[in-house]
């Protein structure tokens, strides 16, 4: 692992965007997992500007959704998927075929978790996963005190 220390938020956004874009423009299919939240917004802007209006040619990636609130979906303002769609997918002209997300409205949420695991196992591994630490210490919507054994 290489640790990079940068001057400020704008520099952080550029470094993260460059790293993610290098995976998106790889010659082989890459699986990428990115978080919602305020921290990656600057990077999303750079990524979206780099990809907006570009032909699909030369791009080789799938985005695997990191998290979602139970009962919410892409059309629900405030959901993780709504956020990703508004700030990355739409402005970056990303086709729905590039996005694999957990259906948090499914009747059987455990089956959805199994579906996502299966997808990653059959198409992975995940090549790059970006995580942040939330204000309360959560990581990927795994709230403090939640067991690591929880599925």
N, C-alpha and C positions, 0 to 999 in steps of 0.2 A: 504494500500500500504506500502511496506517495501522499504526503500531507502538504497541501499548498496553503500558504498564508497570503492573503490579498489585502490591498489597501482599504477597500470599502465595498459597499453593497453592489455598486455598478461593476466593479472588477470581478466580484464573486459571480454575478449574473453572467458576465461574458465568459468566464472560465467554465462554468457549468454548461452554458449553452454550447460552447465549442466542443466540450466532451460528449454531450448527448448527440450533437449533430454528426460527430465523427462516427458514432454507431449507426445513426439513421442513414448515412451515406456510404456505409460499408458495402463491399462487394458481395457479402454473404448475409442472409437473413438474420437479423438480430432481434432478440426479445428485450424490450425496454420497459421498465416499471418506474413511473414518476408519481410524486405526491401532489395532492392539491394543497392549498394553503397559501398564505401571503408570501412566504419566503421565496418560492421559486418563480414568482410573477415576473421579475426582471428577466430571468433566463427564458421563460416562456415567450416573452415579447421578442427577444432576439431570435429564438428558434422559429417562431411563427413568421417573422419578417423574412427569415432566410428561406423558408419553404413556401410561403404564400405565392400562389399562381404558378409554381413550378410543376412541370410534368412529373408524373409518377416515375418516369424513367430515371434510373440512377439512385432510386431510394429502395432500401431493402430492410424493412423493419416492421414489427408489430408492437403495439403498446398494450401492455397488460395492466388493467386497472388495479390500483393498490388497495383501495378501500371504498366503503360506502356505508351510509347510515341505513339501518333496516327500515324498509318501507319507503325509501326515496329512490329516485332515478334521475336520468339525465334532464327530464323536463321539470324537476322539482328545484326551484330556486333555493340555494343554500346547500344543495347536495354536492358531494365530491364530483360526481359525473357532470352535473350542470356547470360547475366551476371549470373543470378540465375542458369541456366543450366550448365554453365562452372565451377562455383565455388561451387555449392551445389548439384544440382540434379545428374549430371553425376558422380562426385567423390564420392557421397554418395550412389550410386547405387539405386536411387529412381525411381520407376516405374512411367511411365506417368499417370497411373491410380490414383496415389496419388496427382496429381497436377491439380488444377483448375485455369485457367488463363483467363483474359480478352482478347478477340480477337480485338486488336487495328487496325486490317486491315478490319474489318467488314464494310459493306456498311452502316449499321444502328448502330451507336455507342451507341445511347440511348437504343436500344434493348439489346445490350451487357451489359450495366450497369444494366438493369432490370434483365437479366439472372444471373449476379453475385449476385445481391441482393436476388433474388429468391433462389439461391443455398444456400447462408448463412442462409436465413430465414428458409429453409426446413431442413438444416443439422446442423445448429448452435445451440447456438451462437458460435462466435469465442472464443476459449478458451484462446489463447494468441496472442497478436498483438505486434510486436516489431516495433517501429518507431524511426527514427533519425531526426535530424533537419539539413537540408542542409545548405550549405555555405551561401545561400542568405536568409535563414530562412524558406525555404519550408518544408512542412511536407507531405510525401506521394505524391509528385508531385503536391500538392496544393500550387501553387506559391503565394507569398505575394501579397495581394490586391485582390485575388480571393474571391468572395463572398461565405460565408458558406452556402448560400441558393442554390448555383449552383449544379446541379445534375451531 
